[in-house]
Amino acid sequence: MESNTSGSPDTDHYPGSSPVAYGLLVTIIPCAVISLVIHLYIIFSVVFNSALHSASNYFLANLCASIAMSSALSAVLIIPQLLPTVRAYDDSVTTPSQTTSLVYVAVISVTVSFVCSCAIVAGDRYVKVAYPLRYLDLMTNKACGLLIGSCWVSSLVVSAGFGVSFGSKLQFTNTADFESLRQTPPYRIFTLFFTVIVCLGVLVITGFVVSLLRIARQQQRKIQHERNMLPNAGKNGVRQLRRGFSTTKGYIFYLGSFNLVWIPYAIGFNLLYCLQVELSLALNFVVVTMLLAYLQLMYGTLFLTFMQAEHRKVLRSTWTAVAQKLKR
């Protein structure tokens, strides 16, 4: 057999090596940093601006906090620990096994907190659209505190229980170890945990999306009725109905994008276990869906935030204040 004397690695013997996945993971790091900055800005805007002190904005800030935690853990822990394994062409490139087990615990923790936060936001938007007159009575400060607290307590309990039970069994130091690990029962339990969490969130959010679609159809019929019955005198009423219809469509768009992105992400983790495919191909799929998930987190939350007039007003005043300070 002719030996490889060129000094380049023979990737055929190391199916876990994936330059595509490596490049995409590197791309996720600046995305995570940008996402962290954006969501911290939204959190501080809600906290320090009295005009934004409302139940919807509290839930939005909670969602941003879970995304900020996800971005920070990804940039500091998850991605840096995965890079050597994805990049490695031989078993001499290793990562500490203790930190790799923390990666799985961190993934479970941020997934629970984000899915719960997104479900709370979905429920809040549904109540706001379906019961506008009772909204303030239903979404009191006490209700907000209980919902936000339950989100973080659930994340802590689930991730801690998973870490104590299976964290020590989900350790690897190189690509070969990970190739063996993905066929073991502990990894299968991890994929089931992740999939169940995402699917429960998807089911809850899908229920709210279906309800919002029904409300949107009712709003559209009401707009048409107002235009037919009062073509001239009803212009202001039609304008208000259209504004409400546009808001409902915006909520549907955001919540629907969550389902479209996170279902493939959950499928990708199962591909690593269920299908006997080459590890590099499965990693490529997982990393691509991970990147899409980060983009959805970043731009989806921005869309949800700045579709509200009060947030646009605060942003304009912030930029004006910054511009005035820079001119001095």
N, C-alpha and C positions, 0 to 999 in steps of 0.2 A: 504493500500500500504506500502511496506517495504521501509524504508528510507535508504539512503546511509550514513552509519556511518564510512566508511573506511577513510574518509577525502579526497579521490580522487575525482576529478571533474567528473560529469556525462556528458560526451560529447554528449550523445544522444539529450540533450536539447539545445545544442549549435552547430548547424551544421557548423558554420563558423570556428570552431577550427580545425586546420590541422597541426599535428606534422610534416608531410612530407614537406608541404609548408614552415613551419617555419625553418626546417633544411636546405632546399635549399636556402631560403632567407639569412640565416646566411652565407652559402657558398658563396653567391654572393658578400658579403662585401669585403673579401680579394681579390676576383677576380677583383672587381672594383678598389681596391687600386693598385694591380699589373698592371692593364690596365692603370691607371692614370700615373704611373711611366714610363711605356714603351712608351706611346704616348707623354709624355713630353720630353723624350729623343729624339724621332724622330723629334719633333718640334724644339728643340734646335739644333739638328744636321743640319737641313735645314737652320735655321736662321744664325748660326755662322760659317758655312762651305761654303766658296765661291764656292767650286766644286759642291755643290748641289743647286745652285741658278738657277733653271729652272722652266718653267711653270708647268710641271708635279709634281715636288717636292713642289711647292707652293700649288697646289691643294691637294697633299698628306698631307702637314702640316695642311691645313685647315680641312681636314677630321679628322686628329688626334686631332685637337683642339676641334671639336665637340664631338668626343668620350671622350676626357679628361673631357670636361664639363659634359657629361653624367655620367662618372664614378664618378666624384666628387659629383654631386648632388645625385647620387644613394647611395654612401657611407655615405654622411652627412645628407641627407634629406629623400629621397624616401624610402629606405629600413628601416631605424630606425623608421619611422612613420608607416610602414605597419606591423612591427614585433609584436607590442602589440595586434593589431587587429587579426592577424592570429593565435597568440598563445593563445589569451584569451579564457578561458573556462567559464567565467561568465562576467556579465556586470559591475563588479566593476573595471575591468582593462580598463582604458580609455586613449585616446590620445587627445591632444588639437585640437578642431575642425578647428581652423584657419590654423594650419600647415597641416592638412590633405587636405584642399582645395588647398594649395600650391603644394601638390604632383601631382595633376592632371595638374596644370599649368606647372610644371616642366617636366612632361611626354610629354606634347604637345610641349614644347619648344625644348627639346633635340631630339625629333623625327623629327621635322621639320628641325632642323639644320643638323642632321645626314643624313636624306634622301636627302636633297638638296646637301650636300657635296658629298655623294656617287654618285648621279646622275651627278654632275660636273666631278668627277673622271672618271666615265664611259664614258662621252662624250669626255673628254680629251684623254683617251686611244683609243677610236674609231678614233678620228681625227689623232692621232699619227700613228696608223696602216694603216688607209685608205688613208691618204694624207701626207705621210712622207716628201715630198718635199715642201709642202706648210705649214707645221706645224708651223714653226717659224714665218711665216707671219701672221698666224691666231691667235696663242696664244701669243700675245704681253703682255707687263706688264700692259697696260691699260685694255685689255680684262680680264686678271687675276684679277685685282683689282675690276672690275665691277662684275664678277661672284662671287668672294668671298664675296664682300660687299652685293650683293643681297641675298646670302645665310643667312647671319646673320640678315639683315633687315627683311627678310621674317619670320625668327624665332621669332624675337622680336615683330613684328606686329601681327602675328597669335596668339602667346601665350598671349600677352597683351590683345588683343581683346577677346580671350576666357576667360581669367581671370576676366576681367571687367564684361562680360556678364553672366558667369555661375559659377565663382569661389565661390561666397558666397552660392550657392545652392548645392555644392558638399562637404558638411561637414558631418563628422561622428565622434563619440567619442568612439564607441566600436563595437563589432561584430554584435550586434543586429541592431544598426544604419546602418551599412554597408549592412546588409541583406535587410533592407528596402530601402536604397538608390539605390541599383542596379536595382530596379524595377521602378524607377522614370524617367520622361522625361529628366532631366538634365544629368543623367548618360548615357542615350541613346544617347544624343547629343555628349557627350564625346567619346563614342565608335565610333560614326559615324565620328567625327573629326579624331580620331586616324586611323580608317580604311581607310578613304579617303586619308589621307596623305601617309600612307604606300602603298596603292594600286596605287596611282599616281607615286610614286617612283618606284614601281615594274614594272609598264607599261613602263616607260621611260627606265629603266635599261634593261628590257627584249628586248626592241627594239634594244638597242646597242648590247646585247648578240646575237640576231639573225643576225645582221649585221656582227659581229665578226666571227660567225660560217660560214657565207658565205665567208668571207675573208680567214678563215682558210682552207676551202675546196679548194679555188683557190690557196692558197700557197702550199697545198699538191699536187695538180695536177701539179703545176709548178716545184716542186721538182722532181716529177716523170718524167716530160718531160726533165728536165736538165740531169737527170741520164741516160735516154735513148738516148738522142742526143749526150751528151758529157760525156761518162763514165769515161774518164781519165782526160781530160783537164778541166772539169767543177767541180772539187772537191771543190775548194774554193767558187765558186758560190753556190753550193749545201749546203755547210756548213753555209753560210750566210742565205740562205733561211730557213734552218732548225732552225737556231737561231731565226729568225723572227716568224716562225711557233710555236716554243716553247713559245715565249713571248705572242703570241695571245692566245694560249691555257691557259696560266697562267691567263690572264685577264678574259677569259671566266669562268674559275674555280672560281675566286674570286667573280665576279658579279653574277654567278649562285648560289653560296652559300648564298648570300644576299637574293635572292628570296626564297630559300628553308627554310630559318630560319625565316624571318620576316612575311611571309604569315601566318604560324601557330600562331605566336605571336599576330597578329591582330585578327585572328579567336578566340583566347582565350578570349580577352576582350568582344567580342560579345557573347560568350557562357554565360558569367556572366549575360547577360541581356536577350538574346533571348530564351534560353532553361531553362526549369524549373527543373534544376538538383540541387543536393545538393551542397551547397556553397563550402564545403571542396574539392569536386571533381573538381569543376571549378577552384578553387584556385591552386590546384595541377598542373593542366594543364597550367595555366597562368605562374606559377613560373618556371615550367620545360622549357617552351618556352623562358621565360625571361633569364634563365641561358644559354640556347643554343645561344640566341642572344648576350649575353656578350662574350661567347667563340668565336663566329663569329667575333665580333668587335675586340677582342684581336688578335687571331691567323690569321684572314683574313687580317688585316692591316699589321701584321708582314710579312706575305707571300707576300703581294703586295709591301712592302718596300724592302725586302731583295732579291727579285728576280731581282733587279736592281744591277748591278755590282758596281756602284759608292757608293751605301749605304753599301754594303759588305766591300768595301775598307775602308770607313770611320769607320765602326765598328771595323775592325781589327786594324786600327791605334789608335783608342780610347782605345781598350783593351791593346795594346802595351804600350801606355803612362801610363795607370793606373798601369800596372804590373811593369814598371820601377820606378814609384813613390813608390810603395809598397816595392820594394827591397831596397830602400834607408833607 
